[in-house]
Amino acid sequence: MSRRVRRRCAAAADRGKRTVASVSATPVVVDWTSLPDDTVVQLFSYLNYRDRASLSSTCRTWRALGSSPCLWASLDLRSYRVCTSTAMALSTRCGHLQSLRLRGADSVFAISSLRARGLQEISADGCRGLTDATLAVLAARHECLQSIQIGPEQLDRVSSDALRNVAVCCEQLRRVRLSGLREIDGEAISAFARHCPDLEEVTFLDCGNIDEGALGKISSLRFLSIAGSRNVKWATASLSWSKLPKLLGLDVSRTDISHIAVSRLLSQSKSLKLLCALNCPSVEEQEMHNPIFSKGKLLLTIFTDILKKVASFLFPHSLTDSKLVFDQWRCNMKRKDRCLADMMTWMEWILSQSLLKIAETNPHAMDEFWLKQGASLLLSLVRSVQEDVQEKAATALATFVVIDDENANVDPARSEAVMKDGGIPLLLHLARCCRESAQSEAAKAIANLSVNAKVAKAVAEEGGIAILTNLAKSTNRLVAEEAAGGLWNLSVGEEHKAAIAMAGGVKALVDLIFRWCEGNDGVLERAAGALANLAADDKCSLEVARSGGVHALVMLARSCKAEGVLEQAARALANLAAHGDNNGNNAAVGQEAGALEALVQLTCSQNEGVRQEAAGALWNLSFDDRNREAIAAAGGVEALVALARDCTNASEGLQERAAGALWGLSVSEANSIAIGREGGVGPLLALACSEVEDVHETAAGALWNLAFYSGNALHIVEEGGVPVLVNLCSSSGSKMARFMSALALGYMFDGRMDEVAIMGTSGEGSSKGACFEGARKMALKHIEAFVGTFSHPNLFSLAAASSAPAALSHVAEAVFIQEAGHLRCSGAEIGRFVSMLRNPSSILRACAAFALFQFTIPGGRHAAHHAALLQKAGAARVLRGAAASATAPIEAKIFAKIVLRNLEHHQSESSA
């Protein structure tokens, strides 16, 4: 798809002006350049950095306003890859930069090129490869740093040496938050104590060895978290930390701290007000039987009502609903003292971190916690004024509902708990904010929650489809990816498909594929998955095609290497091709350059899901005559025979689609003969032995088509196919499988194979001839038994004795196979059944009459087509002869009469 060039609509002199229709319909010219500077700066503040820089380049005035220090006091670059050249391009605006958030060790390395010597806060995640050297350079060039936060990934390459450098260079540090260090020795911690007199908060998450005694020397410490850290000597820690004169809050969540150590800390520390011990097994076990009471202090564990405890601590006499405790505290925050405000701010942060970690590990016996208070607690944190807390809480909501990540299974009770507590409008409100990081996390939570059908309905009713569609148009990859995931999950519900299309979701998803066509597998898989769901709906499939979806999906199938993307692209093409009778998408997919070749190639994929969806797409496409021959020309016969041969131990879905694709291709004579020549009979017979009805039904259909040609029929006999078909004909639970097996046996033994069989056995003695005759008798016996299962003696006797149409109608209603109405026969096949009506075998005559009855019953999908072929072949005379034959069985007579009645019905319909 070529990008459309915008037409220039205004003269150069009118740039910056826009004509707006007022209420009175009088045109009003608005000159954007005449807006007050403060207004422009405020508008700029709502834009992301890319758009802000782009808009600043439009004119000299806006360039100056766009560089205002207040717009560049903080930067969130987590959604961008920050290299040295990018940082240098931003450096002219970063002279007053104070706060910076980014992602990746390479981005941290590039910080020095920003030349932000006054930088005070840095927060980085995704820094697994961060080294001592990078951290040391960061500290050396930013002496004004007051806050360093790096995590939550493991920092295996950062040692205590780097921490000493940070302490020496950044003497103004007030907060240090680090994760996953292997060891933090006493010298490093002592360096913080000596050089950083204002250090108030230290967080060492999921670290290895920590010198507990050295931490007790940081006398300025007010908040300490070692959540998830290992090898802590709790006797030393409790003794040392209880002496810290200013310690207000301590977080020991996810550690093996003992009940005794917790009791000692709370009782001996004079300053400690809050101790958080979430998911600490030893404490929780003891707390249930021997709870710790400490007046005026908070102990938070999994088995305590956290919200209720905080509410009683903050508002012992005034708060009625504990779920609103954080909201009420925020409203009254200005009236509280600094210590309490700082403690509550820190509490929100550690709770968001711990709950996210617990949600990620999904420990046992947490259901009660999540249902009773976890969901409410996370929603309270989503309303926090701290951006980091908001995002972590939204991420935790997205995580804790998923109980099986690989199969995307969501706990219904957990997701509905979020919905009942008002989580859906809250998350949608967060998704509408101007911060892209919050948008992506909120969209992720909405997407995961929407796996539950009840929640999906609530999301749609709250306007979530329009919100996600707008987010899918974002130029931020992470936002677009999560929004596409939300639309993917919502599109599972049939009731949401039309709404997504009406909101412009189809176009947004197609555009995503073109925008992120390379190296963005997450976006592409979600977009293709959503389009696959939408393409299953007839009207939406037309919208997918109109929006360029066929070209986009074929492009993915041809060029993408990611298996997840290929599977969803193939599934989408399969669904588009499934509406052949209702629209032209089947033909459109086949006519798209490279589509059929790509799908044939995908049947050779190492991934079973890709093979299955590609085979399904080829099966659907093979219903179009042109596609059928083009698939064969692209090597489809060889590929699908090989697939059928290799999938005997694969999933039922793959087996069904492999046999189904061969069934579709075998409709034409050339393809049917080619399948037999390529060795397709053996694999199809193996699939026909499956216990799964869908599998042996499609295999029977393919064998029925193959058996029409004498050479294939002989292959079926030689490869032991007669007992297989006989078994299906007599014992399958699928009427269709039994029907098609009987027809295949009828083709094989109506006399046309005799000449080929005689030629093949003449040089090998009479043993093969005897085997062939035995196979014929077995086949005819079971064909007779099959037709006999549809015999109703009373109805048949009544129909034979009466010429009333009602009697025949009763028989037709009793023996009609509903699914047989979907079968479509060629003129040659109909002609063969007519010839079979003259066969010396009364069994085959009855079988032929039964088949023609099924193919012409009014209401059948292709009944009129079959009736026209019978009229063209002059079958009426043959049918009358069969109906009046003295030697024919009663079944053949009755079925022949019903076929004649069907022909009259279709003739009168066509005349009308």
PyMOL commands that set and color helices and strands:
alter all, ss='L'
color gray80, all
select helices_A, chain A and resi 12-14+32-34+37-45+49-56+60-66+69-72+84-93+105-114+132-141+160-169+186-195+212-215+234-241+259-268+281-289+306-314+322-331+333-335+338-361+367-382+387-400+412-420+423-431+436-449+453-461+464-472+477-490+494-502+505-515+521-535+538-546+549-559+563-579+585-591+595-602+608-621+625-633+636-646+652-665+669-677+681-688+693-706+710-718+721-731+735-748+754-764+766-788+793-801+805-815+818-822+827-836+842-856+863-872+875-884+890-911
alter helices_A, ss='H'
color red, helices_A
select strands_A, chain A and resi 17-21+27-31+74-76+99-103+121-125+147-150+175-179+183-184+201-205+209-210+223-225+249-251+274-276+298-300+402-404+409-410
alter strands_A, ss='S'
color yellow, strands_A
deselect
rebuild
show_as cartoon
